[in-house]
Amino acid sequence: MKAVLSSVGALLISAAILLAGGGLMSTLIAVRAQVEGFPVEAIGLMTSAYFMGFIGGCFGTPHLVKRVGHVRVFAALSSIIAAASLIHAIFLNIPVWIILRILVGFSFAGLYMLIESWINEQTPNQQRGQVLSIYRMVDLAAVTAGQFMLVLAKPGEFILFSLVAILICLAIFPISLSAAKTPVPVTQTSLNLKKLIKTSPLAVVGCFGVGLANGAFWGVAPVFVQQLGHPVVIVSTFMSIVIFSGAVLQWPAGFLSDKIGRRAVLFMAAVGAAGAGLFSWYMAPNSLSFMLIGGALYGMFAMQIYGMSAAHANDFAEPHEFVAISGGLLLIYGIGSVIGPSLAPLVMSEFGPSALFAFTAGVHALLAVYAALRIVVRRVPRQLTDYVTIPRPRSMNLILRADPRMILKRKK
C-alpha cells in the first residue's frame, strides 16, 4: 500500500487542491449571484448550464487526451477554470456567467476523468478499493474545506474569485511534476438508451431523479440559506453538513443493499429523502437547528440514490454491456441535472425559499412509488455484484473502473 500511495501521492495532492477550489467556486457563484441581485431563476439556469458543459466534457475529453496526452489536457482545462473564475468577478452579467458555467462544467468533468483514470492506472486490482476509499476521503475533506473558505472574504469582493483561480493553478503543479506513468487514454463509448431502459428502468428513473433533485440542491441551496436570513458562514456550515452526512452513510447503505437487495435500499433511501425534504420544507424556516438537521437528513438519504441505481443496473447487465450502461446512466443524470436547477427556482419564487425541499420531496416521493412498483413487477437477479460506493457522479471513468466485474475482466 505504501508503494501505491507514493506513486499516486502527487495526484491526490492535485485532486485535493482542485476539489477545494471547485467546492469554493460552486458555492461562491450562487452566493455572489444573490449578492448582485440575480433572480433565483437565473441562478438555477447557471447550474443547468454547468451540467450541460459537464455532459460535453465527459464525451469531449477523451478526444483531447488522444491528441495531446493527459498532462497537457489537465493544464489546459485548469487554465480555463482559473480564467473563468476571474472573468466572473470582472463581468457581472448573467449571459456571460451562463457561458462561463458551461466552460467550467466541461473542464471539471474532464479534470475528474483525468485524475481518476490516472489514480486507477497506478493501483493494483487487489488494492483498488482501499485506494478509492482514500480518494473519497480526500474528496470529502477538500470539498468541505472549500465550503469554509467562503468566510475568508466578503463574497461581493474580488478576493474569493482570485482564491479559486490560485487554487486551480496550484493544482497543476503536483501532477505536472509527477513521475507516475500516465494511463491509457479513455476511449469513446457508444450509448444505447433504449437498451438501458430495457435492462433497468428503475436505474434510469433513479439517476434522472437524482439529477432533478440533487442538481437543484447543489445549484440553489446556498440561495435557500441566504433567503432565510442566515450569514455566509451558515451557508458553508449547511453545505458541509450535507456533504459529510452523505458520506457517512455510503458504506452502511452499500452493505445493507448486499444483504436485502438494491431496490429495497433504494426505496428506503427515496422515502427517507422525501421525508427529509418535507421536514426541511416545514421546519427549516422556524430555526437554524431545524435547518441544519434537515440538511443532515437530506444528505444521509438523497446522496445514496445514484450509487444504488448504478449498482442495480449492473446487477442485470452482462459484462460486455457495462461500459455503455454506465455511460448511459451518467448521461441520464446529466440531463436531469440540466432540468432540475431550472425548475426548482420557479417553485421557490412562487412559494418561498424552503419550497426547494418541497420540490426535492416530490421528486423522491415519485421515485419511491416507482421503486415499489418495480419490486413487485420484477424479480431480483440471482447474483448481485459487490456494491462500490461512488461519492458523487462526476466522471464516467470512476464508475467504470470501480465495478468489480471490470476488475475481474482485466485480470483475465
Helices and strands as residue ranges (DSSP letters): H 2-35, H 40-68, H 70-90, H 94-121, G 125-127, H 128-148, G 149-152, H 159-176, H 193-199, H 201-227, H 232-248, H 250-260, H 262-283, H 288-302, H 305-316, G 319-321, H 322-351, H 355-377, H 396-402, H 404-411
